[in-house]
Amino acid sequence: MEINLPQAQSEAAAPAEFVQTQSWLWQPNLIVFISSGCIMVLELVAGRIIAPYVGVSLYTWTTVIGVVLAGISLGNYLGGRLADRFASLRFLGLIFVAGGLASMGVLTVDRVGRLTPDTWPAVAEILVVVTSLFFLPSLILGTISPVVAKLAVRDLAKTGVTVGKIYAFGTAGSIVGTFATGFVLISWFGTHTIVWGVAAVLITLGLLLALSDRRLLLAGLVLLAAGTIGAATQGLLQGPCLRETNYFCIKVKDEEKNGGPVRVLVLDRLVHSYSALDDPTKLVYGYEKIYAEVTAYQARHASPLRTLFIGGGGYTFPRYVAAEYPGSDVHVIEIDPGVTQVAYEYLGVPADAAIVTTNQDARLFLERAPTSRYDLIMGDAFNDFSVPYHLTTHEFNQRVQQWLAPDGVYMVNLIDGVRGDFLRAYIYTLRQTFAHVYLAPASTSWREASRTTFVLLASGTPLDETLLKEVSAAGSGILADRLFTEAEIDAILAEGAVVFLTDQYAPVDQMLAPVFRGETER
């Protein structure tokens, strides 16, 4: 008798649970598409969810990616072991339900608060927060693909094709989840609603796979719907943000500063601006007072002033210029339309303000041929430790120079610590474009502080330092007291290695690492 060996092997290789997969629900490629998409949605929203607590930096995204990949990797391994022992539609459904419940745990971030002692470094806090929230969901969802592959392989002769399709659809799901989250979901729904939606999708699919009894299935879906309504009424789907955009978690609150009420703008975890609603000329930050003195100096030479702001934030200083120097051109480049809208709705910018805003990345705006020459270009786009490196480079400075008037001043603030790695690099890079660079710290304790705001002035023509100090003395006097001499700036540059920041090499995050860690010694 003739035996077809491959067919015999194929029949022998069919899983014992194969009969149970004969259901309209058994769509293995679709199942891994959904599970992989959900993993990537969680990974994308992870950075936004933790931003109000630990900020946004290279370290947060490195930790998020590393923790999620670690969870997926371990989940793949454990899933393979479990698949060999328990593979069935019911078991797969239970995994989906467990993944959904673990995803819901992400929403406890608002109630958890700081998980490590205050003495621990920020990097450790980031690692603990991300691991506690995202490792378990990633691990559970990582077990799905091996179980699906086990159930899907019906013929050993086609194992490669079957598994290849599962990997392909899983990758496709990851791609769709990534683009949908980044381009649509976050700005439409907000991160907390997205996380709950992911959990609901996973639990619903899990119940459909695990429960054959229609009454139990209906009861489970009703319970899920009730939980969703309860979560909405308890504010679990709202999150801590007044408004979530593709760039920031925006919060606004009221405080008392300098003897009066101010409206505070918080972007992610950083207090970005203080705005006195009834007095647009009130300035709280030291660097803003330096900006005001330099603006007064420039107003001695140009009237009306032509000003360009790189970064709007709370629009505190654009409001100041518009109020203090009527008739001046006040142009703002603000990448986030949501920030601009909040400034008009909550931070006292009147609807008829003489402020022209362009919502675009400043680098893209300045790449075009200059349409105007500005007396002052003011940079305020460096957000805490999240510094857009492409606005720090020699190439960007070259573009700024093209938009400056011959006697114009480029004024920018940055944060650095006692080591001053970023400060030295930025000064050196500015000097490659501008013949004259000036420096003033916003604090007198900059040598001891873990972080200090510095103001840098760059121009193609020398400033009249005598007049500059006179104007400063008539104001807050900060600049007159703290303006460094050229020799003092040279001494700072000589204190350590100097990096020339270019589009090809700008390790800003690494240079700011000591500041991020809170180091107070060189």
VOTOR-666595 format. One record per residue (C-alpha): x, y, z. Coordinates in steps of 0.5 Angstrom, whole numbers. Layout:
% VOTOR-666595
{{X Y Z}};
...
END
This chain:
% VOTOR-666595
{{0 0 0}};
{{3 7 -2}};
{{3 12 4}};
{{4 20 3}};
{{9 21 8}};
{{8 29 8}};
{{0 28 9}};
{{1 24 14}};
{{6 28 18}};
{{1 34 17}};
{{-5 31 20}};
{{-1 28 26}};
{{2 36 26}};
{{-5 39 27}};
{{-6 41 34}};
{{-11 38 38}};
{{-15 44 39}};
{{-16 45 31}};
{{-23 43 32}};
{{-25 49 37}};
{{-22 54 32}};
{{-27 53 27}};
{{-31 59 29}};
{{-32 66 25}};
{{-28 69 31}};
{{-22 65 29}};
{{-18 70 25}};
{{-11 69 27}};
{{-8 75 22}};
{{-13 80 25}};
{{-12 78 32}};
{{-5 79 32}};
{{-6 85 28}};
{{-10 88 34}};
{{-6 86 39}};
{{1 89 36}};
{{-3 95 35}};
{{-5 96 42}};
{{2 95 44}};
{{4 100 40}};
{{-1 105 42}};
{{1 104 49}};
{{8 105 48}};
{{6 112 44}};
{{2 114 50}};
{{7 112 55}};
{{11 118 54}};
{{5 123 54}};
{{2 120 60}};
{{9 120 64}};
{{11 127 62}};
{{7 131 67}};
{{11 127 72}};
{{18 126 70}};
{{18 130 64}};
{{20 129 56}};
{{27 127 55}};
{{32 122 51}};
{{32 119 58}};
{{24 118 58}};
{{23 115 51}};
{{29 111 52}};
{{26 108 58}};
{{19 107 55}};
{{22 103 49}};
{{27 99 53}};
{{21 97 58}};
{{16 96 53}};
{{21 91 49}};
{{23 88 55}};
{{16 86 57}};
{{15 84 49}};
{{21 79 49}};
{{19 76 56}};
{{12 75 54}};
{{14 72 47}};
{{18 67 51}};
{{13 65 56}};
{{8 65 51}};
{{11 60 47}};
{{12 56 53}};
{{5 57 55}};
{{2 55 48}};
{{5 48 48}};
{{1 47 54}};
{{-5 51 54}};
{{-6 53 47}};
{{-14 54 46}};
{{-19 60 44}};
{{-21 60 51}};
{{-14 61 54}};
{{-12 66 48}};
{{-19 70 51}};
{{-16 70 58}};
{{-10 73 56}};
{{-13 78 52}};
{{-18 80 58}};
{{-11 80 63}};
{{-8 84 58}};
{{-14 89 58}};
{{-14 89 66}};
{{-7 91 66}};
{{-7 96 61}};
{{-13 99 65}};
{{-7 99 71}};
{{-4 105 67}};
{{-9 110 69}};
{{-7 109 76}};
{{-1 114 74}};
{{-5 120 77}};
{{-6 117 84}};
{{1 113 85}};
{{5 120 85}};
{{12 119 86}};
{{15 112 87}};
{{22 113 89}};
{{25 117 95}};
{{26 125 93}};
{{34 123 94}};
{{34 118 88}};
{{36 121 81}};
{{31 123 76}};
{{33 117 72}};
{{31 112 77}};
{{25 115 78}};
{{23 115 71}};
{{25 107 70}};
{{21 106 76}};
{{15 109 74}};
{{15 106 67}};
{{17 99 69}};
{{11 99 74}};
{{6 102 69}};
{{8 99 62}};
{{12 92 63}};
{{6 88 65}};
{{1 90 60}};
{{7 89 55}};
{{9 82 58}};
{{2 80 57}};
{{0 82 50}};
{{7 79 48}};
{{5 72 50}};
{{-1 73 44}};
{{3 72 38}};
{{6 65 40}};
{{-1 62 42}};
{{-4 65 36}};
{{2 61 32}};
{{1 55 35}};
{{-6 55 34}};
{{-5 57 27}};
{{0 52 24}};
{{-4 46 21}};
{{1 43 17}};
{{8 43 18}};
{{10 44 11}};
{{7 51 11}};
{{9 53 18}};
{{14 58 15}};
{{8 61 11}};
{{3 61 17}};
{{8 64 22}};
{{11 69 17}};
{{4 72 16}};
{{3 72 23}};
{{9 76 24}};
{{7 81 18}};
{{0 82 20}};
{{3 84 27}};
{{8 89 24}};
{{2 92 20}};
{{-2 93 26}};
{{4 96 30}};
{{5 101 24}};
{{-2 103 24}};
{{-3 103 32}};
{{4 108 31}};
{{1 113 26}};
{{-6 113 28}};
{{-4 115 35}};
{{1 120 33}};
{{-3 123 28}};
{{-10 122 30}};
{{-12 119 37}};
{{-8 123 42}};
{{-10 130 39}};
{{-17 127 38}};
{{-19 124 45}};
{{-13 125 50}};
{{-8 119 53}};
{{-13 117 58}};
{{-19 116 54}};
{{-14 112 49}};
{{-12 107 54}};
{{-19 106 57}};
{{-21 104 49}};
{{-15 100 48}};
{{-17 96 55}};
{{-24 96 52}};
{{-22 93 46}};
{{-18 88 49}};
{{-23 85 54}};
{{-28 85 49}};
{{-24 81 44}};
{{-22 76 50}};
{{-29 75 52}};
{{-31 74 45}};
{{-26 68 45}};
{{-26 66 52}};
{{-34 65 53}};
{{-38 61 49}};
{{-44 62 53}};
{{-48 67 50}};
{{-51 69 57}};
{{-44 70 60}};
{{-42 74 54}};
{{-47 79 55}};
{{-46 79 62}};
{{-39 81 61}};
{{-40 86 56}};
{{-45 89 60}};
{{-40 90 66}};
{{-35 93 61}};
{{-40 98 59}};
{{-42 100 66}};
{{-34 100 68}};
{{-33 105 62}};
{{-39 109 65}};
{{-36 109 72}};
{{-29 111 70}};
{{-32 117 66}};
{{-36 119 72}};
{{-30 119 76}};
{{-26 123 72}};
{{-21 117 70}};
{{-21 118 63}};
{{-20 126 63}};
{{-13 126 66}};
{{-9 132 69}};
{{-9 136 63}};
{{-13 142 61}};
{{-12 140 54}};
{{-7 135 51}};
{{-4 136 44}};
{{1 133 40}};
{{6 136 43}};
{{4 138 51}};
{{0 136 57}};
{{-2 143 58}};
{{-5 145 65}};
{{-7 152 67}};
{{-7 154 75}};
{{-7 161 79}};
{{-2 163 84}};
{{1 169 88}};
{{7 172 85}};
{{11 178 88}};
{{5 180 91}};
{{-1 179 86}};
{{-5 174 83}};
{{-2 170 76}};
{{-4 165 72}};
{{1 159 71}};
{{2 155 64}};
{{5 148 66}};
{{7 144 60}};
{{8 137 62}};
{{12 138 68}};
{{15 145 67}};
{{12 151 69}};
{{13 155 63}};
{{10 162 64}};
{{7 167 69}};
{{2 172 67}};
{{-1 177 70}};
{{-8 178 67}};
{{-9 185 69}};
{{-2 187 68}};
{{1 185 61}};
{{8 189 64}};
{{9 184 70}};
{{15 180 69}};
{{16 174 74}};
{{22 170 71}};
{{29 173 72}};
{{31 172 64}};
{{25 176 62}};
{{27 182 66}};
{{34 181 62}};
{{30 181 56}};
{{26 187 58}};
{{32 191 59}};
{{35 189 52}};
{{29 191 49}};
{{29 197 52}};
{{36 198 49}};
{{34 196 42}};
{{28 201 43}};
{{33 207 43}};
{{36 205 36}};
{{29 203 33}};
{{22 205 33}};
{{18 202 32}};
{{21 195 34}};
{{21 189 30}};
{{21 183 34}};
{{21 176 33}};
{{19 170 38}};
{{22 163 37}};
{{17 160 42}};
{{11 163 45}};
{{9 159 51}};
{{5 163 55}};
{{6 169 51}};
{{8 173 57}};
{{14 177 53}};
{{10 178 47}};
{{4 181 51}};
{{9 185 55}};
{{12 188 48}};
{{6 189 45}};
{{3 193 51}};
{{10 197 53}};
{{12 199 45}};
{{5 200 42}};
{{6 200 34}};
{{11 195 34}};
{{11 189 30}};
{{11 183 35}};
{{11 176 31}};
{{11 169 34}};
{{13 162 32}};
{{10 157 36}};
{{10 150 34}};
{{4 148 38}};
{{-3 151 36}};
{{-6 148 42}};
{{-1 153 46}};
{{-3 159 42}};
{{-10 158 43}};
{{-9 157 51}};
{{-6 163 51}};
{{-12 167 48}};
{{-17 163 52}};
{{-14 163 59}};
{{-7 167 59}};
{{-10 174 58}};
{{-8 175 51}};
{{-14 179 48}};
{{-17 177 41}};
{{-15 184 38}};
{{-8 183 40}};
{{-3 186 36}};
{{1 179 35}};
{{2 175 29}};
{{3 168 30}};
{{5 162 26}};
{{4 155 28}};
{{10 152 25}};
{{17 149 27}};
{{22 155 28}};
{{27 152 23}};
{{22 151 18}};
{{20 158 18}};
{{27 161 18}};
{{29 156 12}};
{{25 161 7}};
{{28 167 4}};
{{27 173 9}};
{{21 177 9}};
{{23 182 14}};
{{29 184 18}};
{{28 184 26}};
{{31 188 31}};
{{30 183 36}};
{{30 175 35}};
{{28 172 42}};
{{29 165 43}};
{{25 161 48}};
{{24 154 45}};
{{28 150 50}};
{{23 147 55}};
{{27 144 61}};
{{31 139 59}};
{{28 137 52}};
{{32 142 48}};
{{30 141 40}};
{{37 140 38}};
{{36 143 31}};
{{35 150 34}};
{{42 150 37}};
{{46 149 31}};
{{51 153 27}};
{{46 152 21}};
{{40 155 25}};
{{44 160 27}};
{{46 162 20}};
{{39 162 18}};
{{37 167 24}};
{{43 172 22}};
{{39 172 15}};
{{33 175 19}};
{{36 180 23}};
{{37 187 22}};
{{45 189 21}};
{{45 192 28}};
{{40 187 31}};
{{40 182 37}};
{{39 175 37}};
{{37 173 45}};
{{36 167 47}};
{{36 163 54}};
{{38 156 56}};
{{39 152 62}};
{{45 149 64}};
{{48 146 71}};
{{55 147 74}};
{{59 143 69}};
{{57 148 63}};
{{58 143 58}};
{{52 145 54}};
{{53 153 55}};
{{60 152 53}};
{{58 149 47}};
{{52 154 45}};
{{57 160 46}};
{{62 157 42}};
{{57 155 36}};
{{54 162 37}};
{{61 165 36}};
{{62 162 29}};
{{56 166 26}};
{{56 172 30}};
{{62 177 32}};
{{60 179 39}};
{{57 174 44}};
{{55 176 51}};
{{53 172 57}};
{{49 174 63}};
{{46 169 68}};
{{39 170 71}};
{{42 168 78}};
{{48 170 82}};
{{49 163 85}};
{{50 159 78}};
{{57 156 80}};
{{53 152 86}};
{{46 151 83}};
{{44 144 80}};
{{41 148 74}};
{{41 156 72}};
{{38 160 67}};
{{43 164 62}};
{{41 169 57}};
{{46 170 51}};
{{46 176 46}};
{{49 175 40}};
{{50 181 34}};
{{54 182 28}};
{{56 189 31}};
{{58 191 38}};
{{53 193 43}};
{{54 200 47}};
{{55 196 54}};
{{55 203 57}};
{{48 205 55}};
{{46 198 56}};
{{48 198 63}};
{{45 205 64}};
{{38 202 61}};
{{39 196 65}};
{{40 200 72}};
{{33 204 70}};
{{30 197 70}};
{{31 191 74}};
{{39 192 74}};
{{40 185 73}};
{{44 185 67}};
{{48 191 69}};
{{50 187 75}};
{{51 180 71}};
{{53 182 64}};
{{60 178 63}};
{{66 181 60}};
{{69 178 54}};
{{75 175 58}};
{{70 172 63}};
{{67 168 57}};
{{73 166 55}};
{{75 163 62}};
{{68 159 62}};
{{70 156 55}};
{{77 154 58}};
{{74 150 63}};
{{72 144 59}};
{{72 141 53}};
{{68 145 47}};
{{63 142 42}};
{{61 145 36}};
{{54 144 35}};
{{52 142 28}};
{{46 139 24}};
{{51 133 24}};
{{53 133 31}};
{{49 136 37}};
{{49 131 43}};
{{45 136 47}};
{{41 131 51}};
{{48 128 53}};
{{51 135 55}};
{{45 136 60}};
{{45 129 63}};
{{49 132 69}};
{{43 137 70}};
{{38 132 69}};
{{41 128 75}};
{{42 134 79}};
{{49 134 80}};
{{52 140 84}};
{{59 139 83}};
{{64 139 77}};
END
